[in-house]
Amino acid sequence: MARSLCIPGVFLLFSALVLLVLTSISVPFLDGLDTARTHFNDQAHLPQAPDGGIMDSVRFGIWGYCTINQAGDKTCHRDRAYSFSIKSPGNGDTINISANWTRGLIVTPIAAAVTLLAFLFSLSSHLTVEIVASILSFLAALLTLIAFAIDIALFAFVKHEMDNLQIQAKTITAPGFWLTFASFILLLLGGCTVIFGHRRNRANAGNYQSYPMSSSRRGFWQRFRRS
């Protein structure tokens, strides 16, 4: 019964782990879990993709980006620290999103690895291991917060550059962006729940041991006492 007090924390850590793993796979390996995406609404003035084709939208992920044309065909570029450039069909200006803005996205998989360790340690009932699990949970939360800040910076820069194209471009946050934020909240709650649950378990165990068992045996002289 005491162990059940820690189950919510373990469940929260597991949920954060699943979200971070999915986010870490990202585009181009897992379609739909990108960080930011841009749609070009002016079908008469679509920009040129880096491969020379005309694109209708572009998606930015951790391991690369994918461009999608009007027919729905997808072309992806895979690289850990990638750059992206397109040319405006209107004024001929070219924008470039350098690798400096995408290199930091690697923090998300690192946060996922630390979350995995926190989850495994949280399964133990040993006090020292439980404390380590809580520390790892908060460390993973810090890394996830940093990853989310990098996602925000990438989104803001992409939006700014796309607006400079002077065409009908709409840049929005993608599912991977919000999964990272949700993982951060779950890690905070999970770390707090794990440590509070284990402290309550110890308190319950101490209360249980503080009540000695009373003996029902009576001494020899007590047999002659009158009730």
Helices and strands as residue ranges (DSSP letters): G 3-6, H 7-29, E 36-40, E 57-60, E 64-68, E 74-78, E 84-87, E 94-97, G 99-101, G 103-106, H 107-122, H 127-163, E 169-173, H 175-209, G 221-224
